Amino acid sequence: MRQHRKELWFEIKKRRGFVNITRDLQQAINESGIREGLLLCNAMHITASVFINDDESGLHQDFEVWLEGLAPEKPYSRYRHNNTGEDNGDAHLKRTIMGREVVVAVTNGKLDLGPWEQVFYGEFDGMRRKRVLIKIIGE
């Protein structure tokens, strides 16, 4: 069995945002030479997420509205975490809701995704540099 590791780095200019990273993951598979196996992709920061869904702007806006309804950014005093001098208690909760990582099958050298599935990096406390790990194992 072989393995390949790669990092992606993001610095989203706003507090929140979604980036389609499907092509980046396929590029990592191409670099690895692995034809059959599994790809793990995870956000290495506790206020960011990696998830699978449709690449449709209305849906992304729905995510934003839904997440703000569940864990609104303000008032900052709402979150005990923010008593430590932080202002990102909401971002920790949003990450928990959207998930830390995805695992995708690699079949014949390609991501084995459903017809509308794409992989996204979700940022919930942006304006600083953050890392995403890609780990591919297989043959």
PEGIDA-V766730 format. One record per helix or strand of 2 or more residues. SS is the DSSP state (~ for helix, > for strand). FROM is the first residue (numbers start at 1). TO is the last residue. Records with the same first field share a line. If there is no record, write none. Layout:
BEGIN
SS = FROM-TO, FROM-TO
END
This chain:
BEGIN
> = 2-10, 17-20, 37-43, 48-53, 101-107, 110-111, 118-123, 130-138
~ = 22-32, 57-70, 76-78, 80-84, 89-98
END
